[in-house]
Every structure is written in structure tokens, then in C-alpha cells.
Amino acid sequence: MEEIENQEKLWDRIAPEWNEYKQIPSVGSSEFVKNVKGNLLDLGSGSGRHLQKINGSYYLQDISSEMLKLASKKATELGIKHETIHSSMNTIPKEDDFFDAAICISALHSVEGKENRLRAISELYRVLKIGGKAFIGVWNKESKRFKRQTKRGETEKLVGWQDKGKRYYYLHGEEEIHNQFKEVGFKIISTHNSEQMINFIVEK
């Protein structure tokens, strides 16, 4: 695989176009979010495509400051009480057991390196309250799209965005990603896969 450029700078560059392109929430996420009470973490929030009013506070965390500016603007316009957190996913700067629920959709697969992805999962476990649930969504390496576009056995991809650079993605298998969440202590509550995505809900 070719050299990976600085992903924070890349996501900053593509933020305006990404915001226009990614407006519709992922399948199943709205139903999960609307039932949250208390503190909700949107880990890898991007420009805030999953924002909706909840009975509590919405925390948006992303590696891109430009994405967070767009997400905050959207949250303000919607009248949503929120806070933005500029950080990579493998560091969540909140105390233990802070969040009542979380979503991490189309974000974990953008983290380079297995150790970093496991660290992000461990951090999510740490900051969720006992009994807290999280909706997780990652790209599925078994989808028809990726089988057409990747060589046999390939799990890492660089995907271009117009002429602004290439985004890093890791393609998970369902058993692989489930086992990584179980490894840090999560229980898999339910699965909601689509053709392209592995979607599931976990509980601490």
C-alpha cells in the first residue's frame, strides 16, 4: 500500500464537501439515538450527520477541527445542547463511566493500526457507564463493493476524495470486530448488518 498522508489534515480539507455529501443518518442509528437519555458520545462524529435532539447532552468527538466546526453549527441550529472534543479516537478526554450511551459509525475503520483501533475500543469501554450501550458501524470486507475493489485477502484501502487526497480505511470481518469488542469486556447485544456495513449494538 502506498504511503498514508496525514489524515487529520486530509479530513480538514474535505470537510465542506463531506458535509454536503453526508447528510442522511446511517441505517438504524436514528432509532438508537432518539432513545438515549443523559450523555451521548458521537465518536468520530464528522460533520454531525447523526445529530438529533435527545433527552440529555450530545458530545461530538472527531480528529478534524473543521468537521467539528460544521457539526457544532448544525447542533446549534437544531437547538441541541452539545460539546465538541477535538481528539483522535484512541483518547477520549472524559472520566470513567461518564457517558450513558455512544455511537461510533463509519469511524473506527478510519483508524490506522490494530493497536490504535483496540485502544479506541478500550477507551470507549472506559468512558461508558455500566449498562451503557453503543451503536457501532464499520465497513464490511465481505460486501460486494469491497470484494470487487480489493485484492483477495486485502484489508486496508486508500480511497480518494475528488482531488484532495486519499482516506485510510480498514476492512473488518464480522467475527473479527465482534471479538475485539468482547476482548475489552463488551457484550454484543444485537446485530443490524447491511450489505456494506457491519452494524451492531454493544453493552458494557
C-alpha positions as protocol buffer text, in pm:
chain_id: "A"
residue {
  index: 1
  type: MET
  ca { x: 0 y: 0 z: 0 }
}
residue {
  index: 2
  type: GLU
  ca { x: 122 y: 349 z: -81 }
}
residue {
  index: 3
  type: GLU
  ca { x: 226 y: 597 z: 188 }
}
residue {
  index: 4
  type: ILE
  ca { x: -58 y: 727 z: 405 }
}
residue {
  index: 5
  type: GLU
  ca { x: -79 y: 1104 z: 430 }
}
residue {
  index: 6
  type: ASN
  ca { x: -172 y: 1294 z: 747 }
}
residue {
  index: 7
  type: GLN
  ca { x: -539 y: 1202 z: 791 }
}
residue {
  index: 8
  type: GLU
  ca { x: -627 y: 1492 z: 1020 }
}
residue {
  index: 9
  type: LYS
  ca { x: -519 y: 1742 z: 756 }
}
residue {
  index: 10
  type: LEU
  ca { x: -699 y: 1544 z: 486 }
}
residue {
  index: 11
  type: TRP
  ca { x: -1030 y: 1540 z: 674 }
}
residue {
  index: 12
  type: ASP
  ca { x: -993 y: 1913 z: 741 }
}
residue {
  index: 13
  type: ARG
  ca { x: -954 y: 1974 z: 367 }
}
residue {
  index: 14
  type: ILE
  ca { x: -1256 y: 1770 z: 260 }
}
residue {
  index: 15
  type: ALA
  ca { x: -1489 y: 1880 z: 544 }
}
residue {
  index: 16
  type: PRO
  ca { x: -1709 y: 2124 z: 344 }
}
residue {
  index: 17
  type: GLU
  ca { x: -1775 y: 1878 z: 60 }
}
residue {
  index: 18
  type: TRP
  ca { x: -1814 y: 1587 z: 302 }
}
residue {
  index: 19
  type: ASN
  ca { x: -2077 y: 1783 z: 493 }
}
residue {
  index: 20
  type: GLU
  ca { x: -2278 y: 1833 z: 175 }
}
residue {
  index: 21
  type: TYR
  ca { x: -2245 y: 1467 z: 77 }
}
residue {
  index: 22
  type: LYS
  ca { x: -2309 y: 1304 z: 416 }
}
residue {
  index: 23
  type: GLN
  ca { x: -2643 y: 1433 z: 541 }
}
residue {
  index: 24
  type: ILE
  ca { x: -2855 y: 1120 z: 588 }
}
residue {
  index: 25
  type: PRO
  ca { x: -2800 y: 921 z: 911 }
}
residue {
  index: 26
  type: SER
  ca { x: -2681 y: 562 z: 884 }
}
residue {
  index: 27
  type: VAL
  ca { x: -2942 y: 287 z: 886 }
}
residue {
  index: 28
  type: GLY
  ca { x: -3055 y: 207 z: 1240 }
}
residue {
  index: 29
  type: SER
  ca { x: -2872 y: 496 z: 1407 }
}
residue {
  index: 30
  type: SER
  ca { x: -3168 y: 733 z: 1442 }
}
residue {
  index: 31
  type: GLU
  ca { x: -3375 y: 476 z: 1630 }
}
residue {
  index: 32
  type: PHE
  ca { x: -3087 y: 419 z: 1871 }
}
residue {
  index: 33
  type: VAL
  ca { x: -3007 y: 788 z: 1927 }
}
residue {
  index: 34
  type: LYS
  ca { x: -3363 y: 905 z: 1984 }
}
residue {
  index: 35
  type: ASN
  ca { x: -3398 y: 674 z: 2286 }
}
residue {
  index: 36
  type: VAL
  ca { x: -3083 y: 800 z: 2463 }
}
residue {
  index: 37
  type: LYS
  ca { x: -3119 y: 976 z: 2798 }
}
residue {
  index: 38
  type: GLY
  ca { x: -2820 y: 1152 z: 2951 }
}
residue {
  index: 39
  type: ASN
  ca { x: -2476 y: 1199 z: 2797 }
}
residue {
  index: 40
  type: LEU
  ca { x: -2429 y: 1068 z: 2442 }
}
residue {
  index: 41
  type: LEU
  ca { x: -2086 y: 1038 z: 2278 }
}
residue {
  index: 42
  type: ASP
  ca { x: -2067 y: 1054 z: 1899 }
}
residue {
  index: 43
  type: LEU
  ca { x: -1715 y: 913 z: 1850 }
}
residue {
  index: 44
  type: GLY
  ca { x: -1580 y: 1007 z: 1508 }
}
residue {
  index: 45
  type: SER
  ca { x: -1875 y: 1239 z: 1457 }
}
residue {
  index: 46
  type: GLY
  ca { x: -1756 y: 1402 z: 1136 }
}
residue {
  index: 47
  type: SER
  ca { x: -1977 y: 1696 z: 1044 }
}
residue {
  index: 48
  type: GLY
  ca { x: -2267 y: 1569 z: 1258 }
}
residue {
  index: 49
  type: ARG
  ca { x: -2480 y: 1363 z: 1021 }
}
residue {
  index: 50
  type: HIS
  ca { x: -2634 y: 1169 z: 1314 }
}
residue {
  index: 51
  type: LEU
  ca { x: -2733 y: 1472 z: 1520 }
}
residue {
  index: 52
  type: GLN
  ca { x: -3083 y: 1477 z: 1664 }
}
residue {
  index: 53
  type: LYS
  ca { x: -3237 y: 1607 z: 1985 }
}
residue {
  index: 54
  type: ILE
  ca { x: -3206 y: 1382 z: 2285 }
}
residue {
  index: 55
  type: ASN
  ca { x: -3305 y: 1397 z: 2648 }
}
residue {
  index: 56
  type: GLY
  ca { x: -2956 y: 1496 z: 2754 }
}
residue {
  index: 57
  type: SER
  ca { x: -2627 y: 1632 z: 2616 }
}
residue {
  index: 58
  type: TYR
  ca { x: -2460 y: 1543 z: 2288 }
}
residue {
  index: 59
  type: TYR
  ca { x: -2079 y: 1516 z: 2276 }
}
residue {
  index: 60
  type: LEU
  ca { x: -1915 y: 1526 z: 1933 }
}
residue {
  index: 61
  type: GLN
  ca { x: -1559 y: 1396 z: 1910 }
}
residue {
  index: 62
  type: ASP
  ca { x: -1351 y: 1399 z: 1591 }
}
residue {
  index: 63
  type: ILE
  ca { x: -992 y: 1425 z: 1472 }
}
residue {
  index: 64
  type: SER
  ca { x: -1086 y: 1708 z: 1235 }
}
residue {
  index: 65
  type: SER
  ca { x: -1139 y: 2056 z: 1377 }
}
residue {
  index: 66
  type: GLU
  ca { x: -1309 y: 2163 z: 1053 }
}
residue {
  index: 67
  type: MET
  ca { x: -1559 y: 1879 z: 1079 }
}
residue {
  index: 68
  type: LEU
  ca { x: -1631 y: 1978 z: 1439 }
}
residue {
  index: 69
  type: LYS
  ca { x: -1699 y: 2339 z: 1339 }
}
residue {
  index: 70
  type: LEU
  ca { x: -1963 y: 2219 z: 1093 }
}
residue {
  index: 71
  type: ALA
  ca { x: -2110 y: 1975 z: 1347 }
}
residue {
  index: 72
  type: SER
  ca { x: -2131 y: 2244 z: 1616 }
}
residue {
  index: 73
  type: LYS
  ca { x: -2302 y: 2484 z: 1375 }
}
residue {
  index: 74
  type: LYS
  ca { x: -2556 y: 2216 z: 1287 }
}
residue {
  index: 75
  type: ALA
  ca { x: -2619 y: 2130 z: 1652 }
}
residue {
  index: 76
  type: THR
  ca { x: -2670 y: 2497 z: 1740 }
}
residue {
  index: 77
  type: GLU
  ca { x: -2917 y: 2540 z: 1454 }
}
residue {
  index: 78
  type: LEU
  ca { x: -3109 y: 2236 z: 1577 }
}
residue {
  index: 79
  type: GLY
  ca { x: -3111 y: 2364 z: 1935 }
}
residue {
  index: 80
  type: ILE
  ca { x: -2911 y: 2068 z: 2064 }
}
residue {
  index: 81
  type: LYS
  ca { x: -2710 y: 2103 z: 2385 }
}
residue {
  index: 82
  type: HIS
  ca { x: -2363 y: 1989 z: 2284 }
}
residue {
  index: 83
  type: GLU
  ca { x: -1989 y: 1993 z: 2336 }
}
residue {
  index: 84
  type: THR
  ca { x: -1713 y: 1931 z: 2081 }
}
residue {
  index: 85
  type: ILE
  ca { x: -1398 y: 1732 z: 2155 }
}
residue {
  index: 86
  type: HIS
  ca { x: -1102 y: 1763 z: 1917 }
}
residue {
  index: 87
  type: SER
  ca { x: -910 y: 1438 z: 1960 }
}
residue {
  index: 88
  type: SER
  ca { x: -817 y: 1113 z: 1793 }
}
residue {
  index: 89
  type: MET
  ca { x: -1040 y: 819 z: 1876 }
}
residue {
  index: 90
  type: ASN
  ca { x: -785 y: 639 z: 2091 }
}
residue {
  index: 91
  type: THR
  ca { x: -801 y: 915 z: 2352 }
}
residue {
  index: 92
  type: ILE
  ca { x: -1138 y: 1018 z: 2496 }
}
residue {
  index: 93
  type: PRO
  ca { x: -1071 y: 1301 z: 2743 }
}
residue {
  index: 94
  type: LYS
  ca { x: -1352 y: 1226 z: 2989 }
}
residue {
  index: 95
  type: GLU
  ca { x: -1355 y: 1048 z: 3322 }
}
residue {
  index: 96
  type: ASP
  ca { x: -1453 y: 684 z: 3368 }
}
residue {
  index: 97
  type: ASP
  ca { x: -1825 y: 599 z: 3341 }
}
residue {
  index: 98
  type: PHE
  ca { x: -1917 y: 943 z: 3201 }
}
residue {
  index: 99
  type: PHE
  ca { x: -2141 y: 853 z: 2907 }
}
residue {
  index: 100
  type: ASP
  ca { x: -2480 y: 687 z: 2916 }
}
residue {
  index: 101
  type: ALA
  ca { x: -2458 y: 583 z: 2552 }
}
residue {
  index: 102
  type: ALA
  ca { x: -2241 y: 621 z: 2244 }
}
residue {
  index: 103
  type: ILE
  ca { x: -2238 y: 584 z: 1869 }
}
residue {
  index: 104
  type: CYS
  ca { x: -1931 y: 516 z: 1657 }
}
residue {
  index: 105
  type: ILE
  ca { x: -2045 y: 489 z: 1296 }
}
residue {
  index: 106
  type: SER
  ca { x: -1820 y: 475 z: 989 }
}
residue {
  index: 107
  type: ALA
  ca { x: -1531 y: 597 z: 1202 }
}
residue {
  index: 108
  type: LEU
  ca { x: -1340 y: 311 z: 1366 }
}
residue {
  index: 109
  type: HIS
  ca { x: -1243 y: 173 z: 1027 }
}
residue {
  index: 110
  type: SER
  ca { x: -1062 y: 503 z: 960 }
}
residue {
  index: 111
  type: VAL
  ca { x: -815 y: 443 z: 1245 }
}
residue {
  index: 112
  type: GLU
  ca { x: -479 y: 319 z: 1120 }
}
residue {
  index: 113
  type: GLY
  ca { x: -319 y: 28 z: 1305 }
}
residue {
  index: 114
  type: LYS
  ca { x: -473 y: -257 z: 1505 }
}
residue {
  index: 115
  type: GLU
  ca { x: -328 y: -132 z: 1834 }
}
residue {
  index: 116
  type: ASN
  ca { x: -487 y: 210 z: 1781 }
}
residue {
  index: 117
  type: ARG
  ca { x: -823 y: 56 z: 1696 }
}
residue {
  index: 118
  type: LEU
  ca { x: -811 y: -163 z: 2008 }
}
residue {
  index: 119
  type: ARG
  ca { x: -712 y: 140 z: 2215 }
}
residue {
  index: 120
  type: ALA
  ca { x: -1015 y: 328 z: 2081 }
}
residue {
  index: 121
  type: ILE
  ca { x: -1243 y: 37 z: 2175 }
}
residue {
  index: 122
  type: SER
  ca { x: -1087 y: 20 z: 2523 }
}
residue {
  index: 123
  type: GLU
  ca { x: -1134 y: 394 z: 2571 }
}
residue {
  index: 124
  type: LEU
  ca { x: -1499 y: 365 z: 2468 }
}
residue {
  index: 125
  type: TYR
  ca { x: -1545 y: 90 z: 2725 }
}
residue {
  index: 126
  type: ARG
  ca { x: -1379 y: 300 z: 2995 }
}
residue {
  index: 127
  type: VAL
  ca { x: -1596 y: 609 z: 2948 }
}
residue {
  index: 128
  type: LEU
  ca { x: -1930 y: 426 z: 2920 }
}
residue {
  index: 129
  type: LYS
  ca { x: -2133 y: 369 z: 3234 }
}
residue {
  index: 130
  type: ILE
  ca { x: -2208 y: 15 z: 3348 }
}
residue {
  index: 131
  type: GLY
  ca { x: -2507 y: -94 z: 3141 }
}
residue {
  index: 132
  type: GLY
  ca { x: -2435 y: 176 z: 2881 }
}
residue {
  index: 133
  type: LYS
  ca { x: -2488 y: 81 z: 2517 }
}
residue {
  index: 134
  type: ALA
  ca { x: -2308 y: 181 z: 2198 }
}
residue {
  index: 135
  type: PHE
  ca { x: -2413 y: 155 z: 1834 }
}
residue {
  index: 136
  type: ILE
  ca { x: -2113 y: 55 z: 1620 }
}
residue {
  index: 137
  type: GLY
  ca { x: -2083 y: 57 z: 1242 }
}
residue {
  index: 138
  type: VAL
  ca { x: -1780 y: -37 z: 1027 }
}
residue {
  index: 139
  type: TRP
  ca { x: -1730 y: -127 z: 663 }
}
residue {
  index: 140
  type: ASN
  ca { x: -1776 y: -498 z: 585 }
}
residue {
  index: 141
  type: LYS
  ca { x: -1493 y: -659 z: 389 }
}
residue {
  index: 142
  type: GLU
  ca { x: -1738 y: -924 z: 267 }
}
residue {
  index: 143
  type: SER
  ca { x: -1961 y: -671 z: 89 }
}
residue {
  index: 144
  type: LYS
  ca { x: -1987 y: -698 z: -290 }
}
residue {
  index: 145
  type: ARG
  ca { x: -1846 y: -347 z: -325 }
}
residue {
  index: 146
  type: PHE
  ca { x: -1520 y: -422 z: -150 }
}
residue {
  index: 147
  type: LYS
  ca { x: -1478 y: -769 z: -298 }
}
residue {
  index: 148
  type: ARG
  ca { x: -1485 y: -604 z: -640 }
}
residue {
  index: 149
  type: GLN
  ca { x: -1243 y: -328 z: -542 }
}
residue {
  index: 150
  type: THR
  ca { x: -982 y: -515 z: -338 }
}
residue {
  index: 151
  type: LYS
  ca { x: -740 y: -797 z: -395 }
}
residue {
  index: 152
  type: ARG
  ca { x: -808 y: -1128 z: -222 }
}
residue {
  index: 153
  type: GLY
  ca { x: -716 y: -1102 z: 147 }
}
residue {
  index: 154
  type: GLU
  ca { x: -660 y: -725 z: 136 }
}
residue {
  index: 155
  type: THR
  ca { x: -790 y: -544 z: 445 }
}
residue {
  index: 156
  type: GLU
  ca { x: -650 y: -191 z: 408 }
}
residue {
  index: 157
  type: LYS
  ca { x: -752 y: 63 z: 146 }
}
residue {
  index: 158
  type: LEU
  ca { x: -677 y: 420 z: 48 }
}
residue {
  index: 159
  type: VAL
  ca { x: -988 y: 579 z: -103 }
}
residue {
  index: 160
  type: GLY
  ca { x: -961 y: 905 z: -294 }
}
residue {
  index: 161
  type: TRP
  ca { x: -1182 y: 1206 z: -235 }
}
residue {
  index: 162
  type: GLN
  ca { x: -1202 y: 1411 z: -552 }
}
residue {
  index: 163
  type: ASP
  ca { x: -852 y: 1558 z: -597 }
}
residue {
  index: 164
  type: LYS
  ca { x: -792 y: 1631 z: -228 }
}
residue {
  index: 165
  type: GLY
  ca { x: -618 y: 1315 z: -113 }
}
residue {
  index: 166
  type: LYS
  ca { x: -682 y: 958 z: -4 }
}
residue {
  index: 167
  type: ARG
  ca { x: -861 y: 843 z: 309 }
}
residue {
  index: 168
  type: TYR
  ca { x: -739 y: 539 z: 503 }
}
residue {
  index: 169
  type: TYR
  ca { x: -984 y: 254 z: 569 }
}
residue {
  index: 170
  type: TYR
  ca { x: -952 y: -86 z: 734 }
}
residue {
  index: 171
  type: LEU
  ca { x: -1199 y: -353 z: 621 }
}
residue {
  index: 172
  type: HIS
  ca { x: -1328 y: -566 z: 908 }
}
residue {
  index: 173
  type: GLY
  ca { x: -1478 y: -910 z: 914 }
}
residue {
  index: 174
  type: GLU
  ca { x: -1782 y: -954 z: 1140 }
}
residue {
  index: 175
  type: GLU
  ca { x: -1627 y: -1214 z: 1371 }
}
residue {
  index: 176
  type: GLU
  ca { x: -1305 y: -1011 z: 1390 }
}
residue {
  index: 177
  type: ILE
  ca { x: -1470 y: -685 z: 1501 }
}
residue {
  index: 178
  type: HIS
  ca { x: -1709 y: -862 z: 1740 }
}
residue {
  index: 179
  type: ASN
  ca { x: -1416 y: -1040 z: 1907 }
}
residue {
  index: 180
  type: GLN
  ca { x: -1225 y: -714 z: 1951 }
}
residue {
  index: 181
  type: PHE
  ca { x: -1517 y: -561 z: 2140 }
}
residue {
  index: 182
  type: LYS
  ca { x: -1562 y: -875 z: 2350 }
}
residue {
  index: 183
  type: GLU
  ca { x: -1191 y: -873 z: 2428 }
}
residue {
  index: 184
  type: VAL
  ca { x: -1218 y: -548 z: 2627 }
}
residue {
  index: 185
  type: GLY
  ca { x: -1536 y: -658 z: 2808 }
}
residue {
  index: 186
  type: PHE
  ca { x: -1830 y: -557 z: 2587 }
}
residue {
  index: 187
  type: LYS
  ca { x: -2130 y: -781 z: 2530 }
}
residue {
  index: 188
  type: ILE
  ca { x: -2279 y: -798 z: 2178 }
}
residue {
  index: 189
  type: ILE
  ca { x: -2650 y: -724 z: 2222 }
}
residue {
  index: 190
  type: SER
  ca { x: -2776 y: -727 z: 1863 }
}
residue {
  index: 191
  type: THR
  ca { x: -2660 y: -705 z: 1502 }
}
residue {
  index: 192
  type: HIS
  ca { x: -2810 y: -489 z: 1228 }
}
residue {
  index: 193
  type: ASN
  ca { x: -2591 y: -552 z: 923 }
}
residue {
  index: 194
  type: SER
  ca { x: -2650 y: -400 z: 581 }
}
residue {
  index: 195
  type: GLU
  ca { x: -2481 y: -508 z: 258 }
}
residue {
  index: 196
  type: GLN
  ca { x: -2191 y: -268 z: 305 }
}
residue {
  index: 197
  type: MET
  ca { x: -2182 y: -225 z: 685 }
}
residue {
  index: 198
  type: ILE
  ca { x: -2133 y: -438 z: 994 }
}
residue {
  index: 199
  type: ASN
  ca { x: -2368 y: -270 z: 1244 }
}
residue {
  index: 200
  type: PHE
  ca { x: -2413 y: -392 z: 1600 }
}
residue {
  index: 201
  type: ILE
  ca { x: -2503 y: -276 z: 1950 }
}
residue {
  index: 202
  type: VAL
  ca { x: -2278 y: -348 z: 2246 }
}
residue {
  index: 203
  type: GLU
  ca { x: -2327 y: -310 z: 2620 }
}
residue {
  index: 204
  type: LYS
  ca { x: -2075 y: -252 z: 2898 }
}
